[in-house]
Amino acid sequence: MFDRTLSFWLFGTFEPVYEAQNERQKILEFVPEGATVENWAQMITLSAFSGAGAAPLSTAEMQARFFNSSQGCQTTNFSRVIDSGRMADGTEYNLSSNGCGSTAVSGYPGAVSGRGEQFLALLLRDAQNVVVLQYAELGEGFAPGGEPISDDAAKVVMSRFRSIAFCRTQAAGGDCSIAFDAR
């Protein structure tokens, strides 16, 4: 199904709480020990989409379609690119900050009205696949521009994953392109 793997450090006490897969996509969710998929303040999500890399749209358009949605928000959502480019092997990357200052109770299972949610998303795209690594925080609502993670702090937050490598083999030390490296 997927001919590439994503290698990263799972920091803190994060543990798996959800996994689903079919022939075209896979999702894994992790929360800190003691939290649940319905009751969390921090979450890491890894999503992979087989064949999506060949879609006839730019990586910037893909980022906007994936993350620039007001669904689940009581207030205006935000989605902005912090960094983007192309790695040595041709893989495109896009780091964005996304979310809304006040979620709607009907936004998703377990949503609580008025809470703010922000997530950083690192989208990696090669000719066939799209892989997205997200770090999310859920907490007090916030006004536009008052997100808990500033754009300047986004790369520091993502560096907690240490080295994020997009690899052509199952072995993390194999043929990899490094998207982030905090070492």
N, C-alpha and C positions, 0 to 999 in steps of 0.2 A: 504494500500500500504506500508507505512513505520510504523514499530512498535516502532521506536525510534525518539526522537526529539533532536535537538541541541539548547542549550540555551546559549546566549552570549549578551553582552552589545553592542549596536550599537552606537559607540562614535561619537563625533563631530556633524556635520550637515548632516550626511548621510541619504539619503532617497531612497525608492525603485524606480527603473526606468525600470525594466524588470522582468518578471516572465513567466515561461513556465513549463508545467508538462504533462506527459503522464503516462501510467500504470507502467513504470519502472524507471523513473527518474524525477527529479525536479531541477530547477535552479532559483535562485533569485539573482539579481544584484542591488547594491546600490552605489550611487555616492554622493558627497557633494552637498548641495543645490546649484542650478544654473548650475550644470554640466549636461550633457546628456550621454546616453550610447554611443553616437558617438563622444563626445568631453569631455574627462575627464583627470584628472591628478592622481586621486586616485579612486580605486574601491574596493568594498568588494563583493565577490561572494560566495554564498552558493549553493553547488550542492549535491544532494542525489541520490544514485543509489540502487534501490531495487534488491536484489538477487546477487549483485556483490561481497558481502562478501564471498560467497561460491565458488568463482572462484578458480581453482586449481593452484594458484601461490602465492608466498609469498607477504607480504605487501610491501617489498622493490622492488620486481619486478613490483607490481602494481603502485607504485610511479613512477618508471622509465617509464613505459608505458604511464601513464597519463601526465607526465610533462617533460620528457627528449626528447623533439622534437624540431627540428630546423625549423619546418614549421612556416612561417611568419617572419623568421629572415634573415637579410642580412649578419650577422656575425655568428660565432659559438655560439650556445646556451650554457647555463650552467644549471645544475640541481644537487644539492648536498643535502644530508641529514644533518640536523643540530642536530636533536634529534629524537630518536625513542624508543619504548618500549611497555610495556603491562600494562594496568590499572588493578585495583583490580578485576573488573568483567570479565576480559579476553579480553576486547577491546584493539586492537592494535592501536598505534598511530605512526605517522611519520610526523615530521615537516621538510619541505625542502625549500630551496631558489632556484628560477628558473627564467629563462628569457633569454633575449639577449640584447646586447649593441646597436644594430641597427635593427629596424624593417623594413620589406619590405612593400611597398605600397599595395601589394596584400595579405598581411598577414591575414587581417580580415577587415570587414567593418569599414571604417573610419580611417584605419591605415595611418600614415604619415611616409614616408621613412626617415630613419636616427634617429628616436627617440628611446631611450632606454626604455625597460620595464623590471621590476623586480616584481615577486610576491612571497610572502611567502604562503605556502600551508600546512595546518594542515589536514592530512588525518586520519580519524577515521574509523576503520573496525571491525565489529563484525562478527558473523558466517553467517549473512544474508546480512547486509547492509554496504555500504560505504558512508560516508559523508565527504565532503571536504569544509573547510572554508579557503578562500583566501583573502589576502590583497595585492593589486597591486599598484605600482607607475609607471607612464609613464612620461618621461621627456627627458632631453638632452641625447644624445647617450653617451656611456661610453666604455672604453677599458676593456678587460678581467681583472678581479680582481678589477675593479673600480666601482662595483655596489653601488648604493646609500645607501642600507641597508646592513651593514656588518653582518656576521654571529653572532658576539657578540651582535649586536643590535637587532637581530631578535626576541628574547624572550621579549625584552622591547616593541617592536612594537606590538607583539601579546598580551601583557598584557593590551593594551588599550581596549581589549574586556572584561576586568575584568576576571570574572570566565567563562570559556568555559566548559559547562557540557553536556555530552552525556547521555540522560535520557531514561528510559524504559517506562515512562508514559508521558502524555501530560503536566502534572504539573512540572514546572522547579524545584520545591522543592522535587519532588518525588525521585524515585530510580535512582540516577544519579551517573556517574563516572566523576570526574573532570579531564579534560585534561590540563587545565591551571588555575591558581588562582593567581590573582595579589593583593588580599586583604591581 
